[in-house]
Amino acid sequence: MNNIDLTQLDFAKGNGLLPAIIQDPDTGRVLMQGYMNEEALRKTMADKTVTFFSRSKGRLWTKGETSGNYLRLVDIKADCDQDSLLVYARPEGPVCHLGADTCWGETNHPVNFLSYLGTIIHSRKDADPETSYTARLLARGINKVAQKVGEEAVELVIEAKDDNEALFLNEAADLMYHYLVLLAAKGYHLADVEKVLQERHK
């Protein structure tokens, strides 16, 4: 997580409050906007769960404290003027109080399908292995998942030597799927890998 210097933030401009835009790091969707005072920001960073200052309630308000639909903190960035925040957080359920995924009534599907698929794979961790191949594979443990990735990689290499487009693309899809399962088994998301690649690209 980026280290934010709270002493540099301009709380005075907004009468002690900073607008905080919440974005899902896996889908890229903007989920909602709230406001944070310094206490709410400190609590968010300490608890790793997003807390706002509610202007209507006149107090700190942890998103999900009544609904159970918490926002789990991933990262926070301050803008160039130090007077607004971009908060990356993973939602546990609908974000809007009206029941929608976002406060703009959008479905929280990603722009990138692979990120969406990764999220689905993570959700299969608690599924019934009898009805879900992903859950069954995850239940077999990290060694079996890693072995499956190796097998799929070999099959892709074999198909790459031929000119059968359908077989090659299907093997590529198999490898990508099992790679995402391996990430999930290790507790990571595709966004974690993308971040490493972005840092290398600098």
C-alpha positions in Angstrom: 0.0 0.0 0.0 1.2 3.5 -0.8 2.3 5.4 2.3 0.2 8.5 2.6 1.6 11.4 4.6 -1.4 12.6 6.5 0.3 15.8 7.4 0.3 16.7 3.7 -3.4 16.2 3.1 -5.5 19.4 2.8 -8.4 18.6 5.1 -9.0 22.4 5.6 -10.1 23.0 2.1 -13.2 20.8 2.6 -13.9 21.8 6.2 -12.1 18.7 7.6 -13.3 16.3 4.9 -11.8 14.8 1.9 -13.9 13.2 -0.9 -13.0 9.5 -1.2 -13.7 7.7 -4.5 -14.0 4.0 -4.0 -12.8 1.8 -6.9 -12.8 -2.0 -7.2 -9.2 -3.0 -8.0 -10.2 -6.2 -9.8 -12.9 -4.8 -12.1 -11.9 -1.1 -12.4 -15.4 0.0 -11.6 -16.0 3.1 -9.5 -18.3 1.8 -6.7 -19.2 4.9 -4.7 -18.0 8.2 -3.2 -17.9 9.1 0.4 -16.1 11.5 2.7 -13.3 10.9 5.2 -12.0 13.1 7.9 -8.6 12.3 9.4 -10.0 10.0 12.0 -11.9 8.0 9.4 -8.8 7.7 7.2 -6.7 6.5 10.1 -9.3 3.9 11.1 -9.6 2.8 7.4 -5.8 2.3 7.2 -5.6 0.6 10.6 -8.6 -1.8 10.2 -8.2 -2.4 6.4 -11.9 -1.8 6.1 -13.3 1.4 4.6 -14.7 3.9 7.1 -16.2 7.3 6.2 -17.4 10.3 8.0 -21.1 10.4 7.5 -22.3 13.9 7.0 -25.9 12.9 7.6 -25.2 10.9 10.7 -22.5 13.3 12.0 -20.2 10.4 13.0 -17.8 7.8 11.7 -19.5 5.2 9.6 -17.9 1.9 8.5 -19.4 0.8 5.2 -21.2 -2.5 5.9 -21.7 -2.0 9.6 -25.4 -2.8 9.3 -25.6 -4.6 5.9 -22.5 -6.7 6.3 -21.4 -5.5 2.8 -17.9 -4.3 3.8 -15.3 -2.7 1.6 -11.9 -4.3 2.3 -9.1 -1.9 1.8 -6.4 -2.7 -0.8 -4.7 0.7 -1.4 -5.2 4.5 -1.0 -3.8 7.3 -3.1 -4.0 11.0 -2.7 -4.5 13.3 -5.7 -2.0 15.9 -6.9 -3.6 18.6 -4.8 -3.7 16.4 -1.7 -7.4 17.2 -1.3 -9.1 14.0 -2.5 -8.6 10.2 -2.2 -8.7 7.3 -4.5 -9.5 4.2 -2.4 -9.1 0.7 -3.9 -11.3 -1.7 -2.0 -12.9 -5.1 -2.7 -16.6 -5.1 -2.0 -18.3 -7.9 0.0 -21.7 -7.7 -1.6 -23.6 -4.8 -3.2 -22.3 -1.4 -2.4 -25.3 0.8 -2.9 -27.9 1.0 -0.1 -30.5 0.3 -2.8 -29.0 -3.1 -3.5 -27.0 -2.3 -6.7 -23.4 -3.2 -7.2 -22.5 0.5 -7.5 -24.1 3.8 -6.5 -24.6 4.5 -10.2 -26.7 1.4 -10.7 -24.0 -0.4 -12.7 -23.2 -4.1 -12.5 -19.7 -4.6 -11.1 -18.4 -6.5 -14.1 -14.8 -5.7 -15.1 -13.6 -4.1 -18.3 -11.1 -7.0 -18.3 -12.8 -10.4 -18.4 -9.8 -12.2 -17.0 -10.1 -10.1 -13.8 -13.8 -11.0 -13.6 -13.0 -14.7 -14.1 -10.4 -14.4 -11.3 -13.0 -13.0 -9.0 -15.3 -15.9 -9.8 -12.5 -18.4 -9.2 -11.9 -16.8 -5.7 -15.6 -17.2 -4.9 -15.4 -20.9 -5.7 -13.1 -21.5 -2.7 -16.2 -22.2 -0.5 -18.2 -23.9 -3.2 -19.2 -27.6 -3.1 -16.4 -29.7 -4.7 -19.1 -32.1 -5.9 -20.6 -29.4 -8.1 -17.7 -27.2 -8.9 -14.5 -28.3 -10.8 -12.7 -25.2 -9.5 -13.6 -26.0 -5.9 -12.6 -29.6 -6.4 -9.2 -28.5 -7.8 -8.6 -26.0 -5.0 -9.5 -28.6 -2.4 -6.8 -30.9 -3.7 -4.1 -28.5 -2.5 -1.4 -26.3 -4.0 0.8 -29.1 -5.3 -2.0 -30.5 -7.5 -3.0 -27.0 -8.7 0.6 -26.3 -9.6 1.0 -29.7 -11.3 -2.1 -28.9 -13.4 -0.6 -25.6 -14.6 2.5 -27.5 -15.6 0.5 -30.0 -17.6 -1.5 -27.3 -19.4 1.7 -25.4 -20.2 3.2 -28.5 -21.9 0.0 -29.1 -23.9 0.0 -25.5 -25.1 3.7 -25.8 -26.2 2.8 -29.0 -28.1 -0.1 -27.3 -29.9 2.0 -24.3 -30.7 4.1 -26.4 -33.0 1.1 -27.2 -35.2 -1.2 -24.9 -37.2 -4.6 -25.9 -35.6 -5.9 -22.5 -34.4 -8.8 -23.9 -32.5 -6.7 -26.4 -30.5 -4.0 -23.9 -29.8 -6.5 -21.2 -28.5 -8.3 -23.8 -26.4 -5.1 -25.0 -24.8 -4.1 -21.3 -24.2 -7.5 -20.8 -22.5 -7.0 -23.9 -20.4 -3.6 -22.7 -19.2 -4.9 -19.2 -18.4 -7.8 -20.6 -16.4 -5.5 -22.9 -14.4 -3.0 -20.1 -13.9 -5.8 -18.0 -12.3 -6.7 -21.0 -10.1 -3.1 -21.1 -9.0 -3.1 -17.4 -8.1 -6.3 -18.0 -6.1 -4.8 -21.0 -4.3 -2.0 -18.7 -3.2 -4.3 -16.0 -2.2 -3.5 -13.5 -5.0 -5.5 -11.8 -7.7 -4.5 -11.0 -11.3 -4.3 -7.3 -10.3 -1.3 -8.3 -8.0 0.6 -9.7 -11.0 -0.4 -6.7 -13.2 1.0 -4.4 -10.5 4.4 -6.2 -10.7 4.4 -5.9 -14.5 3.5 -2.2 -14.4 6.4 -1.6 -12.0 8.8 -3.4 -14.3 7.6 -1.3 -17.3 8.6 2.0 -15.7 
